[in-house]
Amino acid sequence: MIVALIQRFYLQKLINVIGISDIKVVTWVRHCWKSELLLALKSYIENLIPNSI
């Protein structure tokens, strides 16, 4: 439950900076759901923009 809330919080932070042209780097402690967060972002982008990837 807490993991889902944390992921949703950080996913929203990533979504908010999608249109900004700065370089974005996602750093996190090892083994702390970084890949799941990036997969959720990929899924969001795929659903937002058809044929985006």
Contact map, one row per residue, 1 for C-alpha under 8 A:
11111000000000000000000000000000000000000000000000000
11111100000000000000000000000000000000000000000000000
11111110000000000000000000000000000000000000000000000
11111111000000000000000000000000000000000000000000000
11111111100000000000000000000000000000000000000000000
01111111110000000000000000000000000000000000000000000
00111111111000000000000000000000100010000000000000000
00011111111100000000000000000000000000000000000000000
00001111111110000000000000000000000000000000000000000
00000111111111000000000000000000000010000000000000000
00000011111111100000000000000000000010011000000000000
00000001111111110000000000000000000000000000000000000
00000000111111111000000000000000000000000000000000000
00000000011111111100000000000000000000001000000000000
00000000001111111100000000000000000000001000000000000
00000000000111111110000000000000000000000000000000000
00000000000011111111000000000000000000000000000000000
00000000000001111111000000000000000000000000000000000
00000000000000011111100000000000000000000000000000000
00000000000000001111110000000000000000000000000000000
00000000000000000011111000000000000000000000000000000
00000000000000000001111100000000000000000000000000000
00000000000000000000111110000000000000000000000000000
00000000000000000000011111000000000000000000000000000
00000000000000000000001111100000000000000000000000000
00000000000000000000000111110000010000000000000000000
00000000000000000000000011111000000000000000000000000
00000000000000000000000001111101010000000000000000000
00000000000000000000000000111111000000000000000000000
00000000000000000000000000011111010000000000000000000
00000000000000000000000000001111110000000000000000000
00000000000000000000000000011111110000000000000000000
00000010000000000000000000000011111110000000000000000
00000000000000000000000001010111111111000000000000000
00000000000000000000000000000000111111100000000000000
00000000000000000000000000000000111111110000000000000
00000010011000000000000000000000111111111000000000000
00000000000000000000000000000000011111111100000000000
00000000000000000000000000000000001111111110000000000
00000000001000000000000000000000000111111111000000000
00000000001001100000000000000000000011111111100000000
00000000000000000000000000000000000001111111110000000
00000000000000000000000000000000000000111111111000000
00000000000000000000000000000000000000011111111100000
00000000000000000000000000000000000000001111111110010
00000000000000000000000000000000000000000111111111111
00000000000000000000000000000000000000000011111111000
00000000000000000000000000000000000000000001111111000
00000000000000000000000000000000000000000000111111110
00000000000000000000000000000000000000000000011111110
00000000000000000000000000000000000000000000010011111
00000000000000000000000000000000000000000000110011111
00000000000000000000000000000000000000000000010000111
